[in-house]
Amino acid sequence: MVVLTYVYVIIIDKININGDFVLKDIILGEAKGLGIDIIGFTDGEVFSELQPVIKDRLDKGFISSFFHVDIEQNTNPLIVWKDTKSIISIGVSYKHKLDETKIDKSRCSISRVAWGQDYHNILLEKMNRLMSNITREYPDIKYKAYVDNAPLLDRAVAHRSGLGFYGKNGFIINKLYGSYIFLGHILTNIELGKSSELDDCTTCRFCSRCIQACPTGAIKEGYDFNSNKCISFFTQKKELLSREERKYIGKMVYGCDICQEVCPINKTAKYSNEAAFVPLKDVVRPKIKDIINMDNAMFKNIYKSSSAGWRGKKILQRNAIIVAGNIKTEENYQLLKQTLNDSRWDIRMYSMFSLLEYGERGMNEIKEKLNGEDEEFRKNFNIYC
């Protein structure tokens, strides 16, 4: 089935539907040479089917602050760029094996999306190289490339371009690579025709594992999703986190993989060949103390070049402090005592939150420190503890 789907995409690209089949063959060949795993094409028509979906989620309060809502911009390629005639959608797999030893209580976890180099940079480089190669032969072609930084939704573009179907967790699932694919798209000023959208498969249609596995209930029946309840959102949120949110974070300092790990298609998905996404153990399963004690040089050398670094060093340290409260050990307790003296008020507050998880011992540790904080600090502490 996988092979047939891929061949079908190639076949329709041989047909000249308001476009240049020779050019599409060139694009496909160049993409393969650049390590782009999947590629498809669609037109610049409005994504009208998305408009009621975005409005419904907005009305329910399901859309997080990370997503800029402007329904016209989110669904109309011509508003993003008035010269848009076609869109090229690409996907690059990031599923890699991890050679790891037993995970002990001194370590925390980072989501697969940040195991390697920052995918935004890698995909943008691939797309710009692809179009640079094309425009040498076709100089009249103009384009704009995006990865997570356009009003349009990469997943919607990928779906309409035939890269995969929607899973119930909202991810695009490709039958060969699963949902472990980074997505990007290129707006172009030329007609390239359309690949066919893919219907969901039987495996996904009768499966609800991602819904059942999500601890917070963020994934709803009917392909609905509350991004404000997603654990990945909690790890990136800058506002103060409630105790419930802190408990849900568990051992994660960035992201969450639960809904993808339980997906049966992902279990047999093909592994990635992209060297930029090869994981390193000390990045994937870092020691809690190393994150808490991380200096600017360590952050720059290890995390700033991954997608985990986009919210800054302090968010990772905050999350490690939360993990130290969720994984109760003597070493973690001592780390929390140390961070009570941090110069940053929010780090001190999260240290107090986590020490409370150690019961009376932790409470006794923070009493004097809490009394020494100002009234606003104590007010927020009482609200979120």
N, C-alpha and C positions, 0 to 999 in steps of 0.2 A: 504493500500500500504506500509506503514511504517513497519507494523508488518511482512508482507510477505518478505520484504527486509531483515529484521533482521534474520528471520527464515531461509532464503535462505543461509545466511552466515554460520549459524550453520550447515545446511545440507551439504554444500560442505566440511565443515571441518570434516565430518564423513567419507569422502572418502579418501582413501590412495592414493594420487597422488604424487609419488616419495617422500613420507614423512611418518611420523608416526602419524596416526589419534588419537592414544591414547594421545600422547604428545600434540597435538593441542587441544584436549579436556581439558587437564590439564591446558594449557596456558589460554584458554577461561575462565575456572572456577576461576583460580587465578586472572585474570584481573578483573572479575566481583567483586570479594571480595575486591579488592583494589580501587574500585570506578572508574575504567576505563570504560567509557560509550560505546565506540565503538572500535573495534579492527579488523584488517584484515591482510592478508599475501600476499606477492608477492615474486618474485625471484630476483636474483642479476643481471639480464640482463640490458644492457645499456638502458637508457631512450632516445632512438634515436629520438623520436618524439619531444623532447624538444630542440634539438640542433639548428634547424633552427629558432625556436621561440626566443631563447636567442640571437642568432646572429642578428636577425631582430631588436629586441629591443635595442641591443647594438649599431647597426648602426644608429638607430633613436635617440639615446641619451636618451632613456626612462629608463635606469637602474640607480638607485641612487648609491651613494658612499657607502651605507650600505651593498650592495651585492657584494661579491668578485666574479668577473667573471673569471672563468677558465672552458670553456665549457666541457672539458674532465672530470675534477673533478666534475662538476655540474651534470653530466649525467651518470657517470660510477661508480657504487658501488665498483667495484674491485679496482679502483684507491684509493678510500677512505679507503678501507680495503681489502686486497688481499684474505682474507679467506671467504668473503661474499658468502653465498649460498642462503640465504633467508632474507627477511626484514619483521619485524613485525611493523605495523603502528598502532598507538593508537590515540584516541581523547577523551578529557574530556570537557564537557560542562561548560560554564561560565555564562550562562544567569541566572541572579538573579533579583527578584523584588527589586525595590528601594522605600522604604517608605520615601518620601520626602515632605517637605512643599513647598510652592510657592517659586520659585527661584527669588531672587531679584538681583538688579544691583550691589550688593556688592560681589557677588560670581562668580567664574569662573567654568569651567568644566574639567573633566578628562574622557578619554575614558573608556569604559567598560573593556578593556583588562587589565587595571590597577586598577580596583575597589578593588580587593582583593590582596592576596599575590602574589609574583612574580611567574608566571606560569612556568617559566623555572625550578625553583627549585622544584616545586610541581610535575611536570611531570617527571623530572629526578628521583626524589625519588620513584615515583610509578613504573617506568620502572626498576630501579635497584632492588627494592623489588620484583617485578614480576620475574626477571631473577635470583635473589638470591634464591627464592623459587624453581624455576625450576632446577637450577644447583645442588641443594642438592640431587635431585633424578637422574639427568643426568649430572654428573660432567664433561663429555667431551665437553659439550656445552660451547662455548666461544661467547662473544657478545660485542658490542659497542653501547651505547645509546646516542641519540642526540635530542636536542630541539633548533632549530634555530642556532646551532653552528657547523653544518656539511656543507660541500660543496654541498651535495645533497639537493634538495628542499623538505621540509616536505609536501607541498601540492601535488607535483607530486607523491611522495611515497603514500600518502593517497589516491589519485585518483586511482592509479593502484592497490591498496590494497582493493578497494571497499568501502572505508569509505564514499564516496560521489562523487558528480559531480562538475565540475567547474561552478561557477556563472560568470556572465559577468564582475564582478568586480575583478575576479581572486581568490576569496575565494572558499574554498571547502564547499559545501552545503550538509548537511546530511538531509534526509527527516524527521527525528525525531527531531534533535537538531538544524537544520538550519546551519548558518555559525558561530554561537557563540560556536565554539569548538577550544580548543587549541590542537595542533598537535605535535607529536613526533614520532621518529622511532628508531628501534633497528636492527642493522646488526647482523646476526648470522651465524655460520659456519655449520648449518644443513639444510637439505632440508625440507621445510614445505609446498610446493605446493603454489597455488595461489588462492586468492579469485577473484571473477569476478568484473571487472570494472562496474560502474553504469553509464548508459546513463542519460543525463539531463532529467528533467521532463517537462511536457507541460507548467506548470506555468512559469518556467524559460525561456523556449525556445521562448515564445512570449511576454516576459516582458523586458522592458528597463528602469525600474524605477531608477536603480542605475546609469545608464548613464545620465539620465535626471536630477537627483538630485545632482550630483557632481558639486559643484560650479566652480571648476577650469578646468573642462573638462579633468581630468586625465584618466577617464574611456572611452575607445573608443569602437566603434562597432567592431565586429569580435573578441571579447575576448582580445582586446589589452589594454595595461595599461601603462601610463607614470608615473612612481613612483616619478619622480622629480617634478611633479605638484600636488602630493597628500598632503593634509593639514596635515596629520599625519607626513609626512616627514618634512614639514616646522617646526613643533613643536619640532623636534629632531635635526634639522640641526644646526651645530655650526657656519657656515659661516654667514656673515651679511645678513639679510633678506631685500628684497625690500619692498617698501610701499605696493605694491600689495599683496605680500606674507603676510605681517603683517595684512592687512585688511581681508584676507581670514581666518586667524586664528580665528577671531571672539572672542569668549569667551573661547576657548580651551587652556589649558596650557599643555595638553599632548594628542596626538592622535586625531582621528576623527571617528565618528560613522555613518555619514550621509548615506553612501551607504548600510550599514547593517540595519539601522533603517527603510528604505523604502522597504526592501525586504519582499514580502508577506509571504514567507516561515518562515522568522524569527518572524513574528507577532504571529504565532501559534506554534512556536517551544517550545519544552518541557523545563521546568526550570531545572537548575542544582541542584544536591544534594551535591556538593562539598563545604564543610564548609570553605575551605581556600579561596574561591572566593566570600564569602558573603560581600557585600559592606557596608561601613560606610559613613554616610552622609557627615561628615566633611572632608573625603578623596575624595569623589566623586564630591562634590560641595563645594570646599574650599573657604573661604573668600579671596579675592584678597589681602587684607592687610596682611593676615597671611602668604601667600606665599612670598610676597615681603619682609616681615620682618623675614622670617624663619631663625633660627640659625642652627648650625650644629647638635645640639641635636634633634631638631624637625625633621630635614631631616632624620636623622638616625632612629628615632623612628617610623616615619610615612611613608616616601616615599622610603627610601632605600630598604625596604623589598618588594616593589612593582615594577612592570616593568617600572613604570613612573620614577624611580630613576636612571636608567642605564646611563643617560647622565649627571647626576650630579645635584647638587642644583642650580647652576647658570643658567642653561637652563630653569628650572621651574620658577625661579625669572624673567628672561628675558621675558618669555612668559606672566607672570602675568603683567608685565609692559606694554607689547603690548596690553593686554586685557584692561588695565586701559586707554589706548588711544582709544580703540574701544568702550568701554562703558563709555561714558562721564558723570561723576557726580562730585560734589564738593569734595566728599571724595577721589575719585580717582585722582583728580587734585592735592590735597594736598599730596597724596602719591608720585606722580611723582615729585613734588617740593623737597620732602625729598630725593629721590634717585638721584637727580642731584649732590649730594655731595658724592656719593658712591666712594670708592677708586678704583673700577674696571672701566676701561675706557669704556668697551662695555656696562655695565649697565648704565653709564652716557649717552652714546650715544642713547640707546633705550629710556631712559627717555626723552631726547630731541625730538626724533622722535614722541613719544606719546603726548608730550605737544603741538607739532605742530598741532595735531588733534583738539586742543581747540581754534584754530584760533589766532587772534591778541593777545589775552591775553597770550596764551602759547608762542607765538613768543617773546613777550616782556620779558617773564620769562627766556628764554634761551640765549638771546643776549650776555649778559655779560659773562655767563658761557662758551659759545662757543668761544668767543674771548680769553678766558684764556687757551684753549686747544692748543696742538701743531699742526703743519702744517699737519701731517699725519691724525690726528683725523679729522680736518676740511675738508680735502680732501675726506675722506670716508663718512663723514656726508653729504656733498654736492652730492655725487654719489647716496647714498641710501635713502636720505630723501624724 
